[in-house]
Amino acid sequence: MYRRSTGEKIFAVFNTIFLILLCMIFFLPVWHVAMGSISDPLKVAATSGLYIKPVGKVTLGGYRLILQNSTILRAYGNTIIYVVAATTFGLILNILAAYVMSTKGLMFGKAFALFVVFTMIFNGGLVPTFMVVNKLGMMDTRWALIIPGALSAYNIIIMRTSFSEIPREMLDAASIDGASEFKILTSIILPVSKSIIAVIILFYAVQHWNAWFNAALYLQKSRDLYPLQLTLREIVLQATENSIVADADGQDVMIYRPLIKYATIMISIIPMMVLYPFVQKYFVSGVMIGAVKG
């Protein structure tokens, strides 16, 4: 049996303590918001600090007002559309690009790889990107949040690395049997690349679920297309009555305003918290592909 040295034991203790503290740092803000969202609105307005438990009588008034508000529900639906469409579109483009770059003997293959890496370091910037989106007529449309950023140099590189580690003999055998490139990709490459595909889906889903800046930039006149995060930003920062509870009376707006903020934050993070456990088993193996050679 392997016996750990004294230094390794000390490191394990400090590492455990550090990870516990790190988990608490990440968990406590979420718990604070969750407890605040079900607390008594009058008590929340009169108290400050960390909420370890609900303050006053437990109430779901904040969630009730959110479910009655058409603006928030519409923004929630828009976010789901953006996440599904952008993730699907981006995944298809990245798979095609990574498969081509992983092909052995690709003409100008190194030049393509350098070009992709170059875009990770240098890009056109905010103003040229805005001008391109505007000239293409995508302003105030859903496409402005789906097409820009669909291709990711980082995702292409890690997917290419994953595809390159598939034994070449399998691909050659399929090619000899008459399989086309598309058949090889769909029948051989993708079935054995579930880990990296799950990781890329997670990256894209989290990115688009939390995105608000592009929506604020490109959806200047179309409030009906606002995603949830941009609506949440208005609630938290601007706290305008129309953006919070347009369907409630003035008294509810004033009393339940803190609860609505907390409840909106909770419904915005719950989907990602539910999704992550299902892809966690693929995450480590996916992101570590190509990191170790041997």
C-alpha positions as CSV (number, residue, x, y, z in Angstrom):
1,M,0.0,0.0,0.0
2,Y,1.1,3.5,-0.7
3,R,1.8,5.5,2.4
4,R,1.4,9.3,2.3
5,S,4.2,11.4,3.7
6,T,3.7,13.9,6.4
7,G,3.9,16.7,3.9
8,E,1.2,15.1,1.7
9,K,-1.1,14.7,4.8
10,I,-0.7,18.3,5.7
11,F,-1.4,19.3,2.2
12,A,-4.5,17.2,2.1
13,V,-5.8,18.8,5.3
14,F,-5.2,22.3,4.0
15,N,-6.6,21.5,0.6
16,T,-9.8,20.1,2.2
17,I,-10.2,23.2,4.3
18,F,-9.6,25.4,1.3
19,L,-12.1,23.6,-0.8
20,I,-14.8,23.7,2.0
21,L,-14.3,27.5,2.3
22,L,-14.4,27.9,-1.4
23,C,-17.7,25.9,-1.6
24,M,-19.1,28.1,1.2
25,I,-18.1,31.3,-0.7
26,F,-20.0,30.0,-3.8
27,F,-23.0,28.6,-1.9
28,L,-23.8,31.3,0.6
29,P,-24.8,34.0,-2.0
30,V,-27.2,31.5,-3.6
31,W,-28.6,30.5,-0.2
32,H,-29.0,34.1,0.8
33,V,-31.0,34.9,-2.3
34,A,-33.1,31.7,-1.9
35,M,-34.0,32.6,1.7
36,G,-34.7,36.2,0.8
37,S,-37.1,35.2,-2.0
38,I,-39.4,33.4,0.4
39,S,-39.1,35.9,3.4
40,D,-41.6,38.4,4.6
41,P,-41.2,41.5,2.4
42,L,-41.6,43.9,5.2
43,K,-39.0,42.2,7.3
44,V,-36.6,42.0,4.3
45,A,-37.0,45.8,3.8
46,A,-36.2,46.4,7.5
47,T,-33.2,44.0,7.8
48,S,-29.8,43.6,6.2
49,G,-27.0,41.1,6.1
50,L,-26.9,37.4,5.3
51,Y,-30.2,35.5,5.4
52,I,-29.4,32.1,6.9
53,K,-33.2,31.3,7.2
54,P,-36.4,33.0,6.0
55,V,-37.0,36.3,7.7
56,G,-40.5,36.5,9.2
57,K,-43.3,34.4,7.8
58,V,-42.6,32.3,4.7
59,T,-44.3,33.6,1.6
60,L,-44.2,32.9,-2.1
61,G,-45.6,36.3,-3.1
62,G,-42.5,37.2,-5.1
63,Y,-42.8,34.1,-7.2
64,R,-46.6,34.6,-7.6
65,L,-46.1,38.1,-9.0
66,I,-43.4,36.9,-11.4
67,L,-45.7,34.2,-12.7
68,Q,-48.4,36.8,-13.2
69,N,-46.1,39.2,-15.1
70,S,-46.1,38.8,-18.8
71,T,-42.8,40.7,-19.3
72,I,-40.8,38.3,-17.2
73,L,-42.5,35.2,-18.6
74,R,-41.9,36.4,-22.2
75,A,-38.2,37.1,-21.3
76,Y,-37.9,33.6,-19.9
77,G,-39.3,32.1,-23.1
78,N,-36.9,34.3,-25.2
79,T,-33.9,33.0,-23.2
80,I,-34.9,29.4,-23.8
81,I,-35.2,30.1,-27.5
82,Y,-31.8,31.8,-27.6
83,V,-30.1,29.0,-25.6
84,V,-31.5,26.1,-27.7
85,A,-31.1,27.8,-31.1
86,A,-27.6,29.3,-30.4
87,T,-26.3,26.1,-28.8
88,T,-27.6,23.9,-31.6
89,F,-26.3,26.2,-34.3
90,G,-22.9,26.7,-32.6
91,L,-22.5,23.0,-31.9
92,I,-23.1,22.1,-35.6
93,L,-20.6,24.7,-36.8
94,N,-17.9,23.7,-34.3
95,I,-18.3,20.0,-35.1
96,L,-17.9,20.6,-38.8
97,A,-14.9,22.9,-38.4
98,A,-13.2,20.6,-35.9
99,Y,-13.7,17.5,-38.1
100,V,-12.2,19.2,-41.1
101,M,-9.2,20.5,-39.1
102,S,-8.6,17.0,-37.5
103,T,-8.4,15.4,-41.0
104,K,-4.9,14.0,-41.6
105,G,-3.2,15.5,-44.7
106,L,-5.5,18.5,-44.9
107,M,-4.1,21.0,-47.4
108,F,-3.0,24.2,-45.5
109,G,-4.0,22.5,-42.3
110,K,-1.4,24.3,-40.2
111,A,-2.3,27.6,-41.7
112,F,-6.0,27.0,-40.8
113,A,-4.9,26.1,-37.3
114,L,-2.8,29.3,-36.9
115,F,-5.7,31.4,-38.3
116,V,-8.1,29.9,-35.6
117,V,-5.6,30.5,-32.8
118,F,-5.0,34.1,-34.1
119,T,-8.7,34.9,-33.6
120,M,-8.4,33.9,-30.0
121,I,-5.8,36.7,-29.5
122,F,-7.0,39.3,-31.9
123,N,-10.5,40.3,-33.0
124,G,-12.2,43.1,-34.7
125,G,-13.5,44.6,-31.6
126,L,-16.9,45.9,-30.4
127,V,-17.5,48.7,-33.0
128,P,-16.7,46.6,-36.1
129,T,-18.8,43.8,-34.9
130,F,-21.7,46.1,-34.2
131,M,-21.3,47.6,-37.7
132,V,-21.3,44.1,-39.3
133,V,-24.5,43.1,-37.4
134,N,-26.1,46.4,-38.4
135,K,-25.2,46.1,-42.1
136,L,-26.5,42.5,-42.3
137,G,-29.9,43.7,-41.1
138,M,-29.8,41.7,-37.9
139,M,-30.5,44.6,-35.5
140,D,-33.6,44.1,-33.3
141,T,-33.9,40.4,-34.5
142,R,-33.3,37.1,-32.7
143,W,-30.4,36.4,-35.2
144,A,-28.3,39.1,-33.6
145,L,-28.1,36.9,-30.5
146,I,-27.7,33.6,-32.3
147,I,-25.2,34.1,-35.2
148,P,-22.5,36.3,-33.7
149,G,-20.3,34.2,-31.5
150,A,-21.6,30.9,-32.9
151,L,-18.1,29.8,-33.8
152,S,-15.6,29.6,-30.9
153,A,-11.9,29.1,-31.5
154,Y,-11.4,27.5,-28.1
155,N,-14.2,25.0,-28.7
156,I,-12.9,24.2,-32.1
157,I,-9.5,23.5,-30.8
158,I,-10.6,21.1,-28.0
159,M,-13.0,19.3,-30.3
160,R,-10.3,19.0,-32.9
161,T,-8.0,17.5,-30.3
162,S,-10.7,15.0,-29.3
163,F,-11.4,14.0,-32.9
164,S,-7.7,13.6,-33.6
165,E,-7.3,11.0,-30.8
166,I,-9.8,8.6,-32.5
167,P,-7.7,5.8,-34.1
168,R,-7.1,6.5,-37.7
169,E,-7.6,2.9,-38.6
170,M,-11.3,3.1,-37.8
171,L,-11.8,6.0,-40.2
172,D,-9.7,4.3,-42.9
173,A,-11.7,1.1,-42.6
174,A,-14.9,3.0,-42.9
175,S,-13.6,4.9,-45.9
176,I,-12.5,1.6,-47.6
177,D,-16.0,0.3,-47.1
178,G,-17.4,3.2,-49.0
179,A,-18.5,5.5,-46.2
180,S,-18.6,9.2,-47.1
181,E,-17.1,11.9,-45.0
182,F,-20.5,12.8,-43.6
183,K,-21.2,9.1,-42.8
184,I,-17.8,8.8,-41.0
185,L,-18.6,11.9,-39.0
186,T,-22.1,10.9,-37.9
187,S,-21.5,7.1,-37.5
188,I,-18.0,7.0,-36.0
189,I,-16.8,10.3,-34.8
190,L,-19.8,11.6,-33.0
191,P,-20.8,8.4,-31.1
192,V,-17.4,8.1,-29.5
193,S,-17.2,11.9,-28.7
194,K,-20.1,12.2,-26.4
195,S,-18.0,13.6,-23.6
196,I,-16.6,16.5,-25.5
197,I,-20.0,17.2,-27.1
198,A,-21.6,17.4,-23.7
199,V,-18.9,19.8,-22.5
200,I,-19.4,22.1,-25.5
201,I,-23.2,22.0,-25.0
202,L,-22.6,23.1,-21.4
203,F,-20.3,25.9,-22.4
204,Y,-22.7,27.3,-25.0
205,A,-25.8,26.8,-22.8
206,V,-24.2,28.7,-19.8
207,Q,-22.8,31.4,-22.1
208,H,-26.1,32.2,-23.8
209,W,-28.2,31.7,-20.6
210,N,-26.2,34.3,-18.8
211,A,-25.7,36.7,-21.7
212,W,-27.2,40.2,-21.6
213,F,-24.7,42.6,-23.1
214,N,-25.3,41.6,-26.8
215,A,-29.1,41.9,-26.2
216,A,-28.6,45.4,-24.7
217,L,-26.5,46.3,-27.7
218,Y,-28.5,44.8,-30.6
219,L,-32.1,44.9,-29.3
220,Q,-32.5,48.6,-28.9
221,K,-36.1,48.9,-30.1
222,S,-37.5,45.4,-29.5
223,R,-38.2,45.0,-25.8
224,D,-40.4,42.0,-26.7
225,L,-37.2,40.1,-27.6
226,Y,-35.3,40.8,-24.4
227,P,-33.8,37.7,-22.7
228,L,-34.3,37.0,-19.1
229,Q,-30.9,38.3,-18.0
230,L,-31.5,41.7,-19.5
231,T,-34.8,41.9,-17.8
232,L,-33.2,40.8,-14.6
233,R,-30.6,43.5,-15.0
234,E,-33.3,46.2,-15.3
235,I,-35.0,44.8,-12.2
236,V,-31.8,44.7,-10.1
237,L,-30.2,48.0,-11.3
238,Q,-32.9,50.2,-12.5
239,A,-35.9,48.9,-10.4
240,T,-38.4,50.5,-12.6
241,E,-42.0,49.7,-11.9
242,N,-42.8,48.7,-15.5
243,S,-39.9,46.2,-15.6
244,I,-40.8,44.6,-12.3
245,V,-44.5,44.1,-11.9
246,A,-46.4,46.0,-14.5
247,D,-49.5,44.0,-13.8
248,A,-49.5,44.6,-10.0
249,D,-50.8,47.6,-8.2
250,G,-48.6,50.3,-6.7
251,Q,-48.6,48.8,-3.2
252,D,-47.4,45.4,-4.4
253,V,-44.6,47.1,-6.3
254,M,-43.3,48.8,-3.3
255,I,-43.7,46.0,-0.8
256,Y,-42.6,43.0,-2.9
257,R,-39.8,44.8,-4.8
258,P,-37.0,43.0,-2.9
259,L,-38.7,39.6,-3.1
260,I,-39.2,40.0,-6.8
261,K,-35.5,40.7,-7.3
262,Y,-34.6,37.6,-5.3
263,A,-37.2,35.4,-6.9
264,T,-36.2,36.5,-10.4
265,I,-32.5,35.7,-9.7
266,M,-33.5,32.3,-8.4
267,I,-35.6,31.3,-11.5
268,S,-32.7,32.5,-13.7
269,I,-30.1,30.2,-12.0
270,I,-32.2,27.1,-11.3
271,P,-32.2,25.7,-14.9
272,M,-28.3,25.7,-15.0
273,M,-28.1,24.2,-11.5
274,V,-30.5,21.4,-12.7
275,L,-28.6,20.9,-16.0
276,Y,-25.1,20.7,-14.6
277,P,-25.4,17.3,-12.7
278,F,-26.5,15.6,-15.9
279,V,-23.3,16.6,-17.8
280,Q,-20.9,16.6,-14.8
281,K,-19.8,13.1,-15.5
282,Y,-18.7,14.1,-19.0
283,F,-17.1,17.4,-17.9
284,V,-13.7,16.2,-16.5
285,S,-13.1,13.6,-19.2
286,G,-14.2,16.1,-21.9
287,V,-12.1,19.1,-21.0
288,M,-9.0,16.9,-20.2
289,I,-8.9,15.3,-23.6
290,G,-5.5,15.8,-25.1
291,A,-4.1,17.3,-21.9
292,V,-2.0,14.1,-21.1
293,K,0.0,12.3,-23.6
294,G,1.3,8.8,-23.0
